[in-house]
Amino acid sequence: MDSLPKFSSEIHEVADATEANELYQRNGWTDGLPIVPPTEAAVARFLDAAKLAPDAVIGIEPVRRRSITAEKVAIAAVMAGCLPEYLPVVVAVVKAMCQPEYALHGSTASTGGSAPFIVVNGPVRRAIGMNATHNVLANASRANASIGRSIRLILLNVLGGIPGQLDRSTLGHPGKFTFCIAEDEEDSPWLPLAVERGVPAGTSAVTALQVESPLQIMNEWTHDPKEICDTYAAAMRSNMLLYSIWEGNYAVVIPKQHREIFAAAGWSKQNIRDYVYEKARVKRGEWRGVGKAAVAGRKDEDKVYCALRSPDDLLVIAAGGPAGGFAAILPPWYGKKSLAVTMPVGA
């Protein structure tokens, strides 16, 4: 790189990395954790790795029409601790989140406290060292953690998603720091999520979905795939009664022990979706049993509400460690008001 590109962001002169961090903390430009100072040289390296000009528009938030440029995305990626080779994945996530069906503004501003959940498929997972197994929803990979954190820093600094200001979350959840995983394609009997959603096999892609806090379930007492799916559906019904009854994209993350049971029975992801679709339903009158008699009403108490509009609303993801009869249900932020979006990396 012979010379640095021309940047539009304001430049701040500080003594060292410690003072850079203090500057960012004082101004609310970080998520509360330390950052890597986004120097001009570092940002330029990231843009060069992704072959992007600083002023290239990656996406436009559909409601307030705020442009998100490559320069701002690269700054966030540097701050979050990414390596330059992660930037194309971050860019793909931003593109996905700017699609109208994702409802980026509403989900960022809501009191509901949702977080972007990101699933990465394809060769890029292994190329950048993403984690798809042990501790997959938590701390086990620099790539997972920093890619997800990049998105939070973009929401903060580019879109103004500051807690107590635009971000009106009552509680939030830890996924608002970072919530990014890779699918365990190598040890799965199923098609990858992105392939099921129309991306050609062998193509790297991301899927983004606004979710509430995950609910971990356990069922180690059966080898019947229907009984395991009954447990998944029970967790979804619980969410419908305790949080939101509205239908939309749920995600289920299935580790290896449950996957092996499904595989032995010849069950595909579609079999899981079809079964759960029929089981994840509640009646309006059931609200009375959870302290919500005021909304149960006096009429139509037998009216049935489905968690999913159709079986295809359920995102089935192969990921997690090799031992333990666990899985995780990730409920949607606001039903069909915000839907999952899949975007190829490099699109």
MARGUSE-825405 format. One record per residue (C-alpha): residue number from 1; residue in one letter; x, y, z. Coordinates in nm, 2 decimals, padded with zeros to 4 digits. Layout:
% residues N
NUM / a / X / Y / Z
...
END
This chain:
% residues 347
1 / m / 00.00 / 00.00 / 00.00
2 / d / 00.19 / 00.31 / -00.13
3 / s / -00.03 / 00.57 / 00.04
4 / l / -00.33 / 00.59 / 00.26
5 / p / -00.67 / 00.65 / 00.11
6 / k / -00.86 / 00.96 / 00.20
7 / f / -01.09 / 00.91 / 00.49
8 / s / -01.40 / 01.12 / 00.60
9 / s / -01.39 / 01.03 / 00.97
10 / e / -01.25 / 01.28 / 01.22
11 / i / -00.89 / 01.21 / 01.33
12 / h / -00.80 / 01.23 / 01.70
13 / e / -00.44 / 01.26 / 01.82
14 / v / -00.37 / 01.07 / 02.14
15 / a / -00.06 / 00.97 / 02.32
16 / d / -00.10 / 00.59 / 02.31
17 / a / -00.35 / 00.30 / 02.30
18 / t / -00.44 / 00.36 / 02.67
19 / e / -00.54 / 00.71 / 02.60
20 / a / -00.73 / 00.61 / 02.29
21 / n / -00.93 / 00.37 / 02.50
22 / e / -01.01 / 00.64 / 02.75
23 / l / -01.11 / 00.88 / 02.47
24 / y / -01.36 / 00.62 / 02.33
25 / q / -01.49 / 00.54 / 02.68
26 / r / -01.55 / 00.91 / 02.76
27 / n / -01.74 / 00.96 / 02.43
28 / g / -01.95 / 00.65 / 02.45
29 / w / -01.80 / 00.51 / 02.13
30 / t / -01.75 / 00.16 / 02.26
31 / d / -01.97 / -00.11 / 02.42
32 / g / -01.79 / -00.07 / 02.76
33 / l / -01.51 / -00.31 / 02.67
34 / p / -01.16 / -00.20 / 02.55
35 / i / -01.11 / -00.14 / 02.18
36 / v / -00.82 / -00.17 / 01.94
37 / p / -00.74 / 00.19 / 01.82
38 / p / -00.86 / 00.23 / 01.46
39 / t / -00.56 / 00.40 / 01.32
40 / e / -00.56 / 00.52 / 00.96
41 / a / -00.31 / 00.25 / 00.87
42 / a / -00.51 / -00.02 / 01.03
43 / v / -00.83 / 00.08 / 00.86
44 / a / -00.65 / 00.11 / 00.53
45 / r / -00.52 / -00.25 / 00.57
46 / f / -00.87 / -00.38 / 00.63
47 / l / -01.02 / -00.20 / 00.33
48 / d / -00.74 / -00.32 / 00.11
49 / a / -00.79 / -00.68 / 00.22
50 / a / -01.16 / -00.65 / 00.12
51 / k / -01.08 / -00.45 / -00.19
52 / l / -01.32 / -00.17 / -00.09
53 / a / -01.29 / 00.21 / -00.13
54 / p / -01.36 / 00.40 / 00.20
55 / d / -01.67 / 00.57 / 00.05
56 / a / -01.82 / 00.25 / -00.09
57 / v / -02.18 / 00.23 / 00.05
58 / i / -02.23 / -00.11 / 00.21
59 / g / -02.59 / -00.06 / 00.30
60 / i / -02.86 / 00.20 / 00.38
61 / e / -03.07 / 00.17 / 00.69
62 / p / -03.42 / 00.17 / 00.54
63 / v / -03.61 / 00.39 / 00.78
64 / r / -03.38 / 00.68 / 00.86
65 / r / -03.19 / 00.63 / 00.53
66 / r / -02.85 / 00.64 / 00.70
67 / s / -02.57 / 00.52 / 00.48
68 / i / -02.31 / 00.27 / 00.62
69 / t / -01.98 / 00.31 / 00.43
70 / a / -01.70 / 00.07 / 00.40
71 / e / -01.48 / 00.31 / 00.60
72 / k / -01.72 / 00.30 / 00.90
73 / v / -01.75 / -00.08 / 00.88
74 / a / -01.37 / -00.12 / 00.87
75 / i / -01.33 / 00.11 / 01.17
76 / a / -01.57 / -00.10 / 01.37
77 / a / -01.40 / -00.42 / 01.27
78 / v / -01.06 / -00.28 / 01.38
79 / m / -01.21 / -00.16 / 01.71
80 / a / -01.37 / -00.50 / 01.78
81 / g / -01.04 / -00.69 / 01.74
82 / c / -01.10 / -00.84 / 01.40
83 / l / -00.83 / -00.94 / 01.16
84 / p / -00.84 / -00.79 / 00.81
85 / e / -00.96 / -01.12 / 00.66
86 / y / -01.28 / -01.11 / 00.87
87 / l / -01.40 / -00.79 / 00.70
88 / p / -01.58 / -00.95 / 00.41
89 / v / -01.79 / -01.14 / 00.66
90 / v / -01.88 / -00.83 / 00.85
91 / v / -01.97 / -00.65 / 00.53
92 / a / -02.20 / -00.94 / 00.43
93 / v / -02.38 / -00.91 / 00.77
94 / v / -02.43 / -00.54 / 00.73
95 / k / -02.58 / -00.60 / 00.38
96 / a / -02.81 / -00.86 / 00.52
97 / m / -02.93 / -00.63 / 00.81
98 / c / -03.00 / -00.35 / 00.57
99 / q / -03.26 / -00.55 / 00.38
100 / p / -03.62 / -00.42 / 00.46
101 / e / -03.75 / -00.75 / 00.60
102 / y / -03.48 / -00.75 / 00.87
103 / a / -03.64 / -00.43 / 01.03
104 / l / -03.30 / -00.30 / 01.15
105 / h / -03.44 / 00.03 / 01.29
106 / g / -03.73 / -00.12 / 01.48
107 / s / -03.53 / -00.40 / 01.63
108 / t / -03.25 / -00.16 / 01.73
109 / a / -03.49 / 00.09 / 01.90
110 / s / -03.73 / -00.16 / 02.06
111 / t / -03.77 / -00.20 / 02.44
112 / g / -03.76 / -00.58 / 02.37
113 / g / -03.38 / -00.59 / 02.39
114 / s / -03.31 / -00.82 / 02.09
115 / a / -02.96 / -00.89 / 01.95
116 / p / -02.84 / -00.97 / 01.60
117 / f / -02.77 / -01.35 / 01.58
118 / i / -02.53 / -01.44 / 01.30
119 / v / -02.47 / -01.78 / 01.14
120 / v / -02.18 / -01.82 / 00.90
121 / n / -02.17 / -02.10 / 00.64
122 / g / -01.92 / -02.21 / 00.37
123 / p / -01.54 / -02.22 / 00.33
124 / v / -01.48 / -01.88 / 00.50
125 / r / -01.56 / -02.04 / 00.84
126 / r / -01.25 / -02.26 / 00.83
127 / a / -01.04 / -02.00 / 00.65
128 / i / -01.07 / -01.75 / 00.94
129 / g / -01.09 / -02.01 / 01.22
130 / m / -01.45 / -01.98 / 01.33
131 / n / -01.59 / -02.20 / 01.61
132 / a / -01.88 / -02.43 / 01.55
133 / t / -01.85 / -02.68 / 01.83
134 / h / -01.75 / -02.64 / 02.20
135 / n / -01.91 / -02.34 / 02.38
136 / v / -02.04 / -02.23 / 02.04
137 / l / -02.27 / -01.96 / 02.18
138 / a / -02.00 / -01.81 / 02.40
139 / n / -01.63 / -01.75 / 02.41
140 / a / -01.43 / -01.99 / 02.20
141 / s / -01.31 / -01.80 / 01.89
142 / r / -01.16 / -01.46 / 01.81
143 / a / -01.34 / -01.46 / 01.47
144 / n / -01.68 / -01.54 / 01.63
145 / a / -01.64 / -01.28 / 01.90
146 / s / -01.50 / -01.00 / 01.70
147 / i / -01.73 / -01.03 / 01.40
148 / g / -02.03 / -01.02 / 01.62
149 / r / -01.89 / -00.73 / 01.82
150 / s / -01.82 / -00.53 / 01.50
151 / i / -02.19 / -00.53 / 01.43
152 / r / -02.27 / -00.39 / 01.78
153 / l / -02.01 / -00.11 / 01.74
154 / i / -02.16 / -00.02 / 01.40
155 / l / -02.51 / 00.00 / 01.56
156 / l / -02.37 / 00.22 / 01.83
157 / n / -02.15 / 00.46 / 01.63
158 / v / -02.31 / 00.47 / 01.28
159 / l / -02.68 / 00.42 / 01.35
160 / g / -02.69 / 00.58 / 01.70
161 / g / -02.81 / 00.27 / 01.88
162 / i / -02.70 / 00.40 / 02.22
163 / p / -02.87 / 00.25 / 02.53
164 / g / -03.11 / 00.50 / 02.67
165 / q / -03.12 / 00.70 / 02.35
166 / l / -03.22 / 00.52 / 02.03
167 / d / -03.18 / 00.18 / 02.19
168 / r / -03.46 / 00.16 / 02.44
169 / s / -03.40 / -00.19 / 02.56
170 / t / -03.55 / -00.25 / 02.90
171 / l / -03.32 / -00.54 / 02.98
172 / g / -03.12 / -00.65 / 02.67
173 / h / -02.92 / -00.97 / 02.69
174 / p / -02.55 / -01.07 / 02.67
175 / g / -02.59 / -01.14 / 02.29
176 / k / -02.59 / -00.76 / 02.25
177 / f / -02.21 / -00.77 / 02.30
178 / t / -02.16 / -01.04 / 02.03
179 / f / -02.37 / -01.33 / 01.90
180 / c / -02.20 / -01.50 / 01.60
181 / i / -02.14 / -01.87 / 01.53
182 / a / -02.04 / -02.09 / 01.25
183 / e / -02.24 / -02.40 / 01.15
184 / d / -02.08 / -02.74 / 01.20
185 / e / -02.10 / -02.85 / 00.84
186 / e / -01.83 / -03.10 / 00.85
187 / d / -01.99 / -03.31 / 01.13
188 / s / -02.35 / -03.27 / 01.03
189 / p / -02.57 / -03.51 / 00.83
190 / w / -02.77 / -03.22 / 00.69
191 / l / -02.75 / -02.94 / 00.43
192 / p / -02.60 / -02.62 / 00.56
193 / l / -02.84 / -02.34 / 00.66
194 / a / -02.73 / -02.11 / 00.38
195 / v / -02.78 / -02.38 / 00.12
196 / e / -03.13 / -02.45 / 00.24
197 / r / -03.20 / -02.08 / 00.20
198 / g / -03.09 / -02.07 / -00.16
199 / v / -02.71 / -02.01 / -00.16
200 / p / -02.52 / -02.24 / -00.39
201 / a / -02.32 / -02.52 / -00.21
202 / g / -01.96 / -02.42 / -00.14
203 / t / -02.04 / -02.05 / -00.13
204 / s / -01.97 / -01.86 / 00.19
205 / a / -02.27 / -01.68 / 00.34
206 / v / -02.41 / -01.53 / 00.65
207 / t / -02.76 / -01.54 / 00.79
208 / a / -02.87 / -01.26 / 01.03
209 / l / -03.18 / -01.28 / 01.26
210 / q / -03.29 / -01.06 / 01.55
211 / v / -03.34 / -01.28 / 01.85
212 / e / -03.42 / -01.27 / 02.22
213 / s / -03.20 / -01.44 / 02.48
214 / p / -03.15 / -01.82 / 02.40
215 / l / -03.32 / -02.08 / 02.61
216 / q / -03.11 / -02.39 / 02.66
217 / i / -03.30 / -02.72 / 02.68
218 / m / -03.20 / -03.07 / 02.78
219 / n / -03.34 / -03.41 / 02.68
220 / e / -03.10 / -03.70 / 02.75
221 / w / -03.37 / -03.96 / 02.82
222 / t / -03.48 / -04.07 / 02.47
223 / h / -03.37 / -04.18 / 02.13
224 / d / -03.70 / -04.09 / 01.97
225 / p / -03.67 / -03.79 / 01.75
226 / k / -04.03 / -03.69 / 01.81
227 / e / -03.97 / -03.67 / 02.18
228 / i / -03.67 / -03.45 / 02.13
229 / c / -03.87 / -03.22 / 01.91
230 / d / -04.15 / -03.22 / 02.17
231 / t / -03.89 / -03.06 / 02.40
232 / y / -03.80 / -02.80 / 02.14
233 / a / -04.16 / -02.72 / 02.08
234 / a / -04.23 / -02.69 / 02.46
235 / a / -03.96 / -02.42 / 02.48
236 / m / -04.12 / -02.24 / 02.19
237 / r / -04.46 / -02.26 / 02.35
238 / s / -04.31 / -02.12 / 02.67
239 / n / -04.18 / -01.82 / 02.48
240 / m / -04.52 / -01.77 / 02.33
241 / l / -04.68 / -01.76 / 02.67
242 / l / -04.42 / -01.57 / 02.87
243 / y / -04.29 / -01.33 / 02.61
244 / s / -04.45 / -01.30 / 02.26
245 / i / -04.72 / -01.50 / 02.10
246 / w / -04.65 / -01.37 / 01.75
247 / e / -04.54 / -01.62 / 01.48
248 / g / -04.21 / -01.58 / 01.29
249 / n / -03.85 / -01.70 / 01.26
250 / y / -03.74 / -01.91 / 01.55
251 / a / -03.39 / -02.08 / 01.54
252 / v / -03.29 / -02.40 / 01.71
253 / v / -02.92 / -02.48 / 01.75
254 / i / -02.87 / -02.86 / 01.77
255 / p / -02.54 / -03.01 / 01.90
256 / k / -02.40 / -03.34 / 01.79
257 / q / -02.57 / -03.58 / 02.04
258 / h / -02.91 / -03.48 / 01.93
259 / r / -02.80 / -03.47 / 01.57
260 / e / -02.69 / -03.83 / 01.59
261 / i / -03.03 / -03.94 / 01.71
262 / f / -03.20 / -03.76 / 01.43
263 / a / -02.95 / -03.90 / 01.18
264 / a / -03.00 / -04.26 / 01.30
265 / a / -03.38 / -04.22 / 01.26
266 / g / -03.33 / -04.07 / 00.91
267 / w / -03.46 / -03.73 / 01.00
268 / s / -03.37 / -03.43 / 00.79
269 / k / -03.39 / -03.07 / 00.89
270 / q / -03.72 / -03.06 / 00.71
271 / n / -03.86 / -03.34 / 00.92
272 / i / -03.77 / -03.14 / 01.23
273 / r / -03.94 / -02.83 / 01.09
274 / d / -04.25 / -03.02 / 00.99
275 / y / -04.29 / -03.18 / 01.33
276 / v / -04.22 / -02.87 / 01.54
277 / y / -04.46 / -02.66 / 01.33
278 / e / -04.75 / -02.89 / 01.43
279 / k / -04.65 / -02.90 / 01.80
280 / a / -04.54 / -02.54 / 01.88
281 / r / -04.89 / -02.40 / 01.93
282 / v / -05.08 / -02.25 / 02.22
283 / k / -05.44 / -02.16 / 02.29
284 / r / -05.54 / -01.81 / 02.39
285 / g / -05.69 / -01.93 / 02.71
286 / e / -05.35 / -02.06 / 02.83
287 / w / -05.24 / -01.71 / 02.90
288 / r / -05.46 / -01.73 / 03.22
289 / g / -05.22 / -01.98 / 03.37
290 / v / -04.92 / -01.75 / 03.34
291 / g / -05.07 / -01.44 / 03.49
292 / k / -05.20 / -01.28 / 03.17
293 / a / -05.57 / -01.32 / 03.22
294 / a / -05.62 / -00.96 / 03.11
295 / v / -05.51 / -01.05 / 02.76
296 / a / -05.66 / -01.39 / 02.75
297 / g / -06.01 / -01.24 / 02.70
298 / r / -06.34 / -01.39 / 02.76
299 / k / -06.40 / -01.50 / 02.40
300 / d / -06.21 / -01.72 / 02.16
301 / e / -06.01 / -01.88 / 02.44
302 / d / -05.97 / -02.19 / 02.22
303 / k / -05.82 / -01.99 / 01.94
304 / v / -05.49 / -02.15 / 01.84
305 / y / -05.17 / -01.95 / 01.78
306 / c / -04.88 / -02.10 / 01.59
307 / a / -04.51 / -02.02 / 01.67
308 / l / -04.43 / -02.05 / 01.30
309 / r / -04.62 / -01.93 / 00.99
310 / s / -04.50 / -02.24 / 00.81
311 / p / -04.24 / -02.51 / 00.88
312 / d / -03.98 / -02.31 / 00.69
313 / d / -03.99 / -02.03 / 00.95
314 / l / -03.78 / -02.25 / 01.18
315 / l / -03.40 / -02.22 / 01.12
316 / v / -03.23 / -02.55 / 01.21
317 / i / -02.86 / -02.50 / 01.28
318 / a / -02.60 / -02.77 / 01.34
319 / a / -02.36 / -02.65 / 01.60
320 / g / -02.23 / -02.72 / 01.95
321 / g / -02.00 / -02.95 / 02.14
322 / p / -02.00 / -03.33 / 02.09
323 / a / -02.14 / -03.44 / 02.43
324 / g / -02.46 / -03.37 / 02.61
325 / g / -02.83 / -03.39 / 02.52
326 / f / -02.87 / -03.02 / 02.49
327 / a / -03.00 / -02.77 / 02.23
328 / a / -03.09 / -02.40 / 02.23
329 / i / -03.41 / -02.22 / 02.12
330 / l / -03.36 / -01.87 / 02.00
331 / p / -03.69 / -01.68 / 01.99
332 / p / -03.76 / -01.40 / 01.74
333 / w / -03.77 / -01.03 / 01.84
334 / y / -04.12 / -00.95 / 01.71
335 / g / -04.25 / -01.24 / 01.51
336 / k / -04.27 / -01.17 / 01.14
337 / k / -04.20 / -00.80 / 01.19
338 / s / -03.83 / -00.89 / 01.16
339 / l / -03.72 / -01.19 / 00.94
340 / a / -03.40 / -01.37 / 00.89
341 / v / -03.19 / -01.26 / 00.59
342 / t / -02.92 / -01.47 / 00.42
343 / m / -02.64 / -01.30 / 00.22
344 / p / -02.35 / -01.45 / 00.03
345 / v / -02.01 / -01.32 / 00.14
346 / g / -01.87 / -01.10 / -00.14
347 / a / -02.21 / -01.04 / -00.29
END
